[in-house]
Amino acid sequence: MKRNINLFEILFSSCLLLSFYSSENSLSAQRDLYKYLPDEDKIEGWKKDGSLQQYKGEDLYLYIDGGAEIYHEYGFRKVIIQDYINKNEKSISLEIFEMTTPESAYGIYTFKTSPEGKELDLGNGAQLADYYLNFWKGNIIVTLTGFDEDEETIEGLLEIARAVEVKIEIRGTRPSIVSMLPKKDLVPQSIKYFKGNLGLYNSYSFFTKDVFWLKGGVKGDYKDGYSLFIISYDDIDESKKRFSKAKKNFRESPRYKNYEPFVEKAFQVKNDRGQFIFISSFDRYILIVVGIVTQAQVKKIFLNFQEYINNKT
């Protein structure tokens, strides 16, 4: 005898399927990053302490109170967190973040590192600063926190980092705009890569609002005492438009004084700390120089950049 299936049964079956696939996708997403956790025989003396945590998408706000926004600006997908402990009760926290692209991972890496850190030969780039170790590889950014600077802790950071790094097979390259920073007298670990206004603001607070409509940019500090910012746009017309808007905001802001035109397609202002800021537009880029620098130096910086772009096209 043929049985009639009613609407309730159809809906109930659909819900079960959706629940099953949602559960499978969640477990699959966890396993994606779980495979990067170090094997305990590779980190002698350290063992897992507590259960694994995972946060995806908007749930990151539950884990990082007040700091999740910058990750989302760069392009956050998910993170797993696992704590470790040794026999002397030294603790290390391991965070493995998956970002949308290698550029996103590199960007958040530059945000998390400092000029005072020690560079390490790990992944596509690594740094140890105090009891923090960060490295990026492909679209993965790894952060280890040791809570003290004892030799035992630092050795543990290095050991766990190496055990994670060898498991990450993907690799990435830095965004091409980073290579536009002149190499002479550049402080390499000062480089910051931006994908939005929040990243820029954390490096230098020109304005709280997004005056530059920034989608991609880089900053480097130089030994002479100035910083160079390069902001890129999709085309020349957009660059001109954003430059014009920025000029208006600098002229009207009470934070900036002594507005003056400076060479062709450029102007200068002085900030509330007495530093000069020089801003120029060329091709599809906006250049900003901030700090202890002469007009002659800035003219040379702008001219060299123009020659670099012209030689590339």
C-alpha positions, -999 to 999 in steps of 0.1 A, spaced: 0 0 0 14 34 -10 18 59 18 10 96 13 37 119 26 23 150 42 37 186 42 49 183 78 71 153 70 86 171 41 95 201 62 108 180 90 131 160 66 143 193 51 152 206 85 171 175 94 191 177 62 199 214 67 209 206 103 231 178 91 248 199 64 253 228 88 269 205 113 291 189 87 302 223 74 310 235 109 331 204 116 348 207 82 357 243 88 371 233 122 391 205 107 405 229 81 425 247 107 428 218 132 452 201 108 477 229 115 479 222 152 513 208 162 518 171 169 526 168 206 556 146 199 571 176 180 567 199 210 584 180 237 574 190 272 542 209 261 507 195 261 472 209 254 456 228 282 418 230 279 396 225 249 400 239 214 380 271 207 368 283 173 352 315 160 339 322 125 328 355 109 310 379 132 315 356 162 351 370 164 336 399 183 328 374 211 365 365 213 383 398 207 364 426 226 370 458 207 396 444 184 377 423 159 369 451 135 405 454 122 405 417 114 373 420 94 386 450 75 416 430 63 394 399 55 387 375 84 372 340 79 379 320 111 403 313 140 410 284 163 427 288 197 445 262 217 464 267 249 495 247 260 512 241 293 544 225 304 555 207 336 566 240 352 532 255 345 544 279 318 516 287 294 514 295 257 483 304 237 483 295 200 459 313 176 456 303 140 437 327 118 424 320 83 422 352 63 405 356 28 438 361 8 476 361 14 474 399 11 449 399 40 472 377 61 502 399 53 482 430 62 471 418 96 507 405 102 521 440 97 494 454 120 504 429 148 542 434 146 565 462 157 598 478 146 615 466 178 608 429 171 633 403 161 628 388 126 627 350 123 630 326 94 595 312 95 568 312 68 566 342 45 576 365 74 579 362 112 588 383 142 594 377 179 587 407 202 588 403 240 567 371 245 547 374 213 555 355 181 537 362 148 542 347 114 522 345 82 522 319 54 498 320 25 464 332 39 472 320 74 484 342 103 497 325 134 500 343 168 516 327 199 515 344 233 538 333 261 529 356 290 565 360 302 600 364 287 617 334 305 640 314 283 618 283 288 588 302 274 606 317 245 620 283 235 584 269 237 571 297 215 598 289 188 592 251 191 554 253 187 557 279 159 581 257 139 558 227 144 528 246 131 547 262 102 558 229 86 522 219 84 511 249 64 519 240 28 504 271 11 526 301 5 520 337 -5 536 369 -16 535 404 -3 512 429 -21 530 445 -51 525 480 -37 549 472 -9 578 470 -35 570 507 -44 585 519 -11 621 531 -18 645 507 -2 672 531 7 671 538 45 638 520 49 632 504 83 619 470 70 599 461 101 581 495 101 561 485 70 523 485 74 499 474 47 464 488 47 431 476 33 409 502 49 407 534 69 409 516 103 444 502 95 455 536 83 441 553 114 460 529 137 492 539 119 486 576 116 453 594 125 450 619 96 412 619 100 387 597 119 365 595 88 376 578 56 388 608 37 410 588 13 384 560 5 413 536 11 412 501 -4 449 495 -6 479 513 8 513 509 24 535 529 48 572 527 56 594 546 81 628 559 71 660 564 91 660 602 84 628 606 105 599 606 81 572 582 69 560 576 34 524 565 26 514 552 -8 477 548 -15 465 531 -47 433 534 -66 417 516 -95 424 543 -120 437 579 -125 402 595 -124 395 580 -90 429 591 -77 423 627 -88 388 627 -72 401 614 -39 430 638 -39 407 667 -45 384 656 -16 415 651 7 428 686 -2 394 701 8 394 682 41 429 693 50 422 729 42 391 730 63 402 710 93 413 730 124 439 703 131 460 714 102 476 748 96 497 766 70 481 751 39 502 759 8 504 745 -27 536 725 -32 549 717 -67 525 705 -93 495 684 -80 508 687 -44 502 707 -13 516 709 22 501 715 57 514 715 93 498 692 119 491 700 155 525 686 165 544 710 142 552 683 116 549 691 79 527 668 58 532 668 20 505 652 -2 508 646 -39 487 628 -66 504 610 -95 489 585 -119 465 563 -98 483 569 -65 483 594 -37 516 599 -19 519 614 17 552 623 35 550 630 72 578 639 96 612 656 98 619 662 62 629 692 39 611 704 9 641 693 -12 639 658 1 601 656 -6 606 669 -41 631 641 -47 608 615 -32 579 626 -55 601 628 -86 617 594 -80 582 578 -76 570 594 -108 601 580 -126 595 546 -111 558 545 -124 568 558 -158 594 531 -162 569 504 -153 544 516 -179 
